[in-house]
Amino acid sequence: MHYSKNYDMICAEDFKISITHCYCLEYYEGEKKMMIELDFREPYYILAPELINHWEKPYENIEIDPEKKQRILRNIREYLLTRTIPSRIIMKDIGEVE
């Protein structure tokens, strides 16, 4: 895994995450890209399957099943652990309600 000097990007073998704004991140798998709303100004991060919506064009018709959503969330958590402590990251499971 490779981290940039300013920790605004993480590159792994099968995914890449880039922070482009304080309110979202870009998640990549190969040529596919999705924008995920996550406010980096908040004191903690809630990672829930509802954050994972769809790939950007031209891949928007590719279905993202629940297992894939959880894997994407785990990848995002891995990235966030380079920026914060574990207690500031809340993982929600598929079907979990507040």
C-alpha positions as CSV (number, residue, x, y, z in Angstrom):
1,M,0.0,0.0,0.0
2,H,1.2,3.5,-0.8
3,Y,0.4,6.7,1.0
4,S,1.1,10.2,-0.3
5,K,3.1,12.5,1.8
6,N,0.0,14.6,2.8
7,Y,-2.2,11.5,3.3
8,D,-4.8,12.8,0.8
9,M,-4.5,9.6,-1.2
10,I,-4.1,5.9,-0.6
11,C,-3.3,3.4,-3.3
12,A,-3.7,-0.3,-2.7
13,E,-3.5,-3.2,-5.2
14,D,-7.2,-3.2,-5.9
15,F,-8.5,0.3,-5.0
16,K,-7.5,4.0,-4.7
17,I,-9.0,6.7,-2.5
18,S,-8.5,10.4,-3.0
19,I,-9.7,13.3,-0.9
20,T,-10.7,16.1,-3.2
21,H,-13.0,18.1,-0.9
22,C,-13.7,18.4,2.8
23,Y,-17.1,16.8,2.3
24,C,-16.4,13.8,0.1
25,L,-13.9,11.3,-1.2
26,E,-13.3,9.6,-4.6
27,Y,-13.1,5.9,-4.5
28,Y,-11.6,4.0,-7.5
29,E,-11.4,0.4,-8.5
30,G,-9.6,0.2,-11.8
31,E,-11.3,2.5,-14.2
32,K,-14.5,2.7,-12.1
33,K,-15.0,5.7,-9.8
34,M,-17.6,6.8,-7.2
35,M,-18.0,9.8,-5.1
36,I,-18.8,9.1,-1.4
37,E,-20.2,11.8,0.8
38,L,-18.2,11.9,4.0
39,D,-17.7,15.2,5.9
40,F,-14.1,15.4,7.1
41,R,-14.9,18.3,9.3
42,E,-17.0,16.1,11.6
43,P,-15.5,14.8,14.9
44,Y,-16.2,11.2,13.8
45,Y,-17.0,9.2,10.7
46,I,-20.0,7.0,10.2
47,L,-19.4,4.4,7.5
48,A,-22.8,3.0,6.4
49,P,-23.8,1.0,3.3
50,E,-26.1,3.9,2.3
51,L,-23.0,5.9,1.4
52,I,-22.2,3.5,-1.4
53,N,-24.6,4.4,-4.2
54,H,-23.3,3.9,-7.7
55,W,-20.3,4.1,-10.0
56,E,-19.8,7.2,-12.1
57,K,-20.5,7.0,-15.9
58,P,-20.0,4.9,-17.9
59,Y,-20.2,2.2,-15.1
60,E,-23.4,3.5,-13.4
61,N,-25.4,0.3,-14.3
62,I,-23.0,-2.1,-12.6
63,E,-24.8,-3.4,-9.5
64,I,-23.0,-3.0,-6.1
65,D,-24.2,-5.9,-3.9
66,P,-24.2,-5.8,-0.1
67,E,-20.9,-7.8,0.2
68,K,-19.2,-5.4,-2.2
69,K,-20.5,-2.4,-0.2
70,Q,-19.0,-3.8,3.0
71,R,-15.7,-4.4,1.3
72,I,-15.6,-0.8,0.0
73,L,-16.5,0.5,3.5
74,R,-13.6,-1.6,5.0
75,N,-11.3,-0.1,2.4
76,I,-12.4,3.4,3.4
77,R,-12.0,2.5,7.1
78,E,-8.4,1.4,6.3
79,Y,-7.7,4.8,4.8
80,L,-9.4,6.7,7.6
81,L,-7.2,4.8,10.1
82,T,-4.2,6.6,8.6
83,R,-5.9,10.0,9.5
84,T,-7.6,9.3,12.9
85,I,-8.0,6.9,15.8
86,P,-10.3,3.9,15.6
87,S,-12.8,5.2,18.1
88,R,-13.7,8.1,15.7
89,I,-14.8,5.6,13.0
90,I,-18.3,4.0,13.3
91,M,-19.0,1.1,11.0
92,K,-22.7,0.3,10.3
93,D,-23.6,-3.1,8.9
94,I,-26.2,-3.8,6.1
95,G,-29.7,-3.5,7.6
96,E,-28.5,-1.9,10.8
97,V,-30.6,1.1,12.0
98,E,-29.8,3.8,14.4
